[in-house]
Amino acid sequence: MGRKRHNQRFWPMLLLLAGVGSGLSGCIKNDIPFETVPGNITAMEIRGAEELTLDNTTRTIELTLADTVDLRRVYLRDFRITPDARMVDNVTGQEMDTLDSYYLDLTQGGAKYEIPADKTYGFTVITYQDYVWTLQARQNIARSFVLDDGLQIGEAKFSAVDYSVTAYVPENVSLNDVEVKELRLGPSNSTMAWLAPDGTEVENVDVRTIRDWNLPQRFIVRFFDIEQTWTVTIEQSMQYVTEMTVNPWAKFAYFSAQGLTSAGECGFQVRPAGAGDDAWSAVSGVEVDGTSFSGKATGLQPATNYEVRGVIGDNYGDPVAFTTEAAVEVPNLNFNTWTQKGKSWFPNADAANSYWATGNDGVVIYASPNSVPVEGAGNAVEGRAARLETLGGVPLVQIAAGNLFTGNYTTNLGNPASSAVMGRPYTGRPTRMTGWYKYTPKVVTVGGNKYSQKEHPDAVGSMDYCTIYIRLEDWGGATERPANPKVIAYAGLEDNTVVEDYKQFDLTLEYYDRETRPTHIVIVASSSRYGDDFCGGPGSVLYVDQFALSFDEVD
């Protein structure tokens, strides 16, 4: 399986200690610390995996299995871990790197064929330390229960816990004669038999021949050695609009609903909370997809209470209350406020990196600050602006880019790249960031650290770039920025041309996740785009001023 075995790095130390102990027991204290060796999983191959992702930062494995895989016997073909490390199955206690083949029981011996929601499956990679990994597995079974066109209200409701499914039809539809177009209850490798009212088991029944749904029908689903008895029900309902969901932003909101979409034109109506019936206004541009429909209301006010209801023809759903998000602002986004302490400047109301930060604290050890306020005609658009310059001849790192960012800076001479920590708490969802900049680039003469020289081998000799960007992140409840945070949205620019006079920029954020609210915001301006790797052109100068966030709806 490509993962051998005992950690040979341990044996010389163990033999030495054993030899010393035999002659000098109790005389010598071993206080030599073990080196820190991360226990990584660098590769994993599982039969039937539709998707498998390894994250050595969070030490998680995300696995999606085909529905034809037996959860009780998931074949782990191979894996790769840190050289000379060992790996243990935390559920069985089995050391896995000594075996030629290995199977995982993702049900963990459960009575039901399912991945337990209350039990995690994991592994421990052992070097000099123990590193615990968590396996997040899922198996998606495409179950369906679809009635004849125009009969069904919304999607059928499935319960894999008690093996039941219910579909809904209007009250005027007789249950004596309902045609079922599709019924799928198990994985794609399963068989399905119908239990007739007289108890007869009918294999491979054509569900379209079952017309009387006054009483629930039962079906037996078989796969592997599993047998499940499902109860399938059709019920009448007065409600034509169901499953209403709302995703409110600051000045607009997304709506979705299910229902009897064949009964008439589908739409949504919005009003301020507590307003009368004449206050409802229709949402335009509603889209219908089968038994679902969706739309977006615009022109809303931030932090305001509203109500929305779905509409199908002359039928109205129950109103659903929602509150738009606040238009959360970032302090000193116009860069008018600065405070000086000693030689250093801080873009905050206090002499600290309390919200915005720069690298000034590190630079002033050797030189004058390179991220400073400026004002006056030609220097600022309005009030004060920030002047950011890439300095050369800086001890240890050779250059220091002028920078301004939301986050914190603590000088670390032992590891300068770790001095800056990006991100401040933030839960807003802006759609655009605007501002002004001008730039004078110089030729890149400093290649930077080893990482930079590997990732940007062609940087030296070319013109430097400035960079300005905004990134919204989800830290997953952590108070310290993870090494690989989830990015909710991003927008940015890079420029290597001379911009003599202030030029306005308008960045539209691209949202990779429109459901999750961010926990932190990162805004960065730098006179050298690879400045965090100490790569750039000494003398490159970037001016930035009057940044602003917009929360208006965009396409």
C-alpha positions, 0 to 999 in steps of 0.5 A: 500500500506504499506506506511502510511501516515503522518509524526508522527515525526513532531507532537510533535514539532508542538504541542510544538511550537503551545503551546508556540506561544499561550502564548509567541508569538514573545518572543522565537526564534525557532532555533532548526535545524531539523534532516537530515532524507534521503528520501529513496524508499526501495521497489517498485512493479509495475505490468508488470515490467520486470526490476525495479532497485532502487538507493538511492544514485542517487535517480533514479528508472529504470523501463522496462515494458512489451509491454502489459502494458498500458503506460497511466495506470501503476499499482503501486501495492506497495512501501516502503519508509523511515518510517513516510515519505510521497511521492508525485507524481510530475506530478499530485501533488497527495500524494501517501502514503494515497491511497490504489491503484495508477496508473501512466500515463507515457505518462503524458497526451500526444497526442501520446502513448509514454514516452516523451523524454523531460519530466521526471517523478518523485516523492518527498519523504518528511521527514524533507527535500524534496528528489526528485526521477526520474523515468527512464522508457522504454517499448521495443516493438520488431518490425520486418520487414524481407524479404526472405533470401538473399534479404535484405540489413541490418536491416529495419529502423523503425520510431515510430514517424511517424509510418513508416518502410523501408527495402532495397534490391539490384537494381537487385531485382524486387519489383513486387515479393518480399516475406516478411517473417515477419512483426511486428509493434505493441506490442505482444497484438496488432492486425494488418489489411492490407489496400488493394489498393482499401481501403478494410481493411483485418484483420489478413492478411498473409503478405507473400501473399502481393508480389507487393511492387512497392508502399508502403503498409499500415497497421492498428495496434490496441491495447488497444484503440490505432489505428496506421496507419503504412506505410511499404516500400521496396526500391532498393539500390546500397549500399551493406554495411550500418550502419558502426560503429567503437569503437576505443581503443588505439591499436585496434578497433571494427567494425560492419556493416550491409548489403547484407551478402548473396552477398559474403564473409563479411569483413573489410579493414583498412588503415592509413588515406590518404594512397593509395588503395594499403594500405588497409589491411584485418581484420581477424576473421570477424563474420556474424550474419544474416544481420550484421557482426563484427570484430576487427582490431589489431596492431594499433597505439595510437592517429593515424588517420585511415580509415575502410570500409566494404566489401561484396564480390566485393562490398565496403562500403564508407570509415569511418574515425576514430582516435585511443585513446591515451595510457593515462599514469598515473604519477609516476606509477613506484613509483620512485618520492617522496617528503617529508614535515615534517614527511610525505611522498608524492608519487608525485613531490610536497609535496601534495596529488596532484595525488597519496595519502596515509594516512600519513597525518593522521598517522603522528599526532600520529606516523611515516608515514607508507607509505614510499619510499625505495630503494636499493637491496631487497627493490626495483626492480628499483629506488624507491619502496613503503613500506606500513605497517599496524600500530597498536595502532592508537587512534580512529581507532586502526589500520592504513593500509599502502596504496597508491592510486590515489585520495586525502586524507584529515584527518577527525577526526570526520569521519576517514573513509571519509578521503580518496577519491578515483579517478583521472580524466582519459579517457584511456582504458588500458587492463592490469596492471603489477607490482611487490610486496612482502608481509609479512602478520600478523594475523588479531587482529583488527575487525574494525568498525561496518561495517567491523565486520558485513561484515567480521565477520571471519577476526579476527584470520585469516591471513591478505591479501594485495590488489592491484587493478585497477578500471575504473569508470564513474562519469557521469559528476560529479566532486566529486566521487559519492557514487556508481559510474558506474564501467567500468572495474576492475582487482585486486589481494589479497594475504595472503601468505608470498612473500619473494622476489619480485613477478611480477603480470599481471592483465587483466582488465575485461570490463563490458562496452566496449562502454563507456569511463571512466572518472576516474581511481582508483588504490589502494595498501594496506597492509590490504585489509579491511584497509578502515574499519580499520580491519587488522593485525598490522605489515603486510608489503607490498612492491610495485614497477614498476606498468605499464599499457598496451594497447595491445589487449587481448582476 
